[in-house]
Amino acid sequence: MNQNHNPLRQFFRQPAIYLRLPSQGKYWPEGSLDVPQNGELPVYPMTAIDEITYRTPDALFSGQAVVNVIHSCVPSIKNAWHAPVADLNSILVAIRIASYGHELEIETTCPACKHIESFALDLRNALDQLTMPDFSATVTYGDLEIYFHPMSYEKQNEINLEQFENQRMMRNISMDTELTEDEKLQKLAEVMKILTQLTMRALKYSISAIRTPNAVVSETEHIDEFLQNCDRQIFVAVRDHAVDLRNRTELKPVHLTCSECNHEHDQALNLDLTNFFEAAS
């Protein structure tokens, strides 16, 4: 008898759903994703260890909890840090469906009468609506043609953490009673400068290359220097295009009618990772 064979293996968790990534595996670095021949990634329910991991505040804040849960539930993903952000929402929604079912209860407040009520969102519909923007579309400005690609989860998380820290600093400065108004303004100006640099970094990570009449430039340091010194009109065109691409990867708002006053409104859907993986009551 094989002592290494666990007779309980047949009772281990099995894939609950299968996911086709919006990117279809494009933009993932080599070795970070193993796509099955049929293009569908098996998605397993979360384990008890996954739930504990996800409730560890430091790991959740740093992004490590998200990465660990993705590796556990979608074993075809070998390095979730490299996931294009355009795929991330689909992956998280699929894990939520596999673990707790397709309904997610969301609380909404009517903007007209302030009535609070809950509705059940069918995550299968939300998943179907998540698509990959056309990253082949370029921005042309004079002799320049600018190409884009999705940012990785690692870079997005890095920028989010720094933004959070700097926004916290701004709140602390505003509330600091020991600082004079001039000192507050000086410190706030310094933090705003850092936040502006974070915007530059986000754009840098969103650009894959810039074609000139004489060369194709893909080095991030050269792209960063270009963004720091380019004409304002070019910068605005690049920024607006990158923001539009990012917005197209987000969950679509849900159109609702208030049961109290019949006012129609759109409810934005954001993945609040602190409670998104809570079991349905």
Sequence and secondary structure as in RCSB ss.txt:
>XXXX:A:sequence
MNQNHNPLRQFFRQPAIYLRLPSQGKYWPEGSLDVPQNGELPVYPMTAIDEITYRTPDALFSGQAVVNVIHSCVP
SIKNAWHAPVADLNSILVAIRIASYGHELEIETTCPACKHIESFALDLRNALDQLTMPDFSATVTYGDLEIYFHP
MSYEKQNEINLEQFENQRMMRNISMDTELTEDEKLQKLAEVMKILTQLTMRALKYSISAIRTPNAVVSETEHIDE
FLQNCDRQIFVAVRDHAVDLRNRTELKPVHLTCSECNHEHDQALNLDLTNFFEAAS
>XXXX:A:secstr
  TT  TTGGGS    EEE  TTTTTT  TTSB   TTS EEE    HHHHHHHT HHHHHHTHHHHHHHHHH T
TBS GGG BHHHHHHHHHHHHHHHH SEEEEEEE TTT  EEEEEEEHHHHHHH     TT  EEETTEEEEE  
 BHHHHHHHHHHHHHHHHHHHHHHH TTS HHHHHHHHHHHHHHHHHHHHHHHHHHEEEEE SS EE  HHHHHH
HHHHS HHHHHHHHHHHHHHHHTTS   EEEE TTT  EEEE     TTTTT    
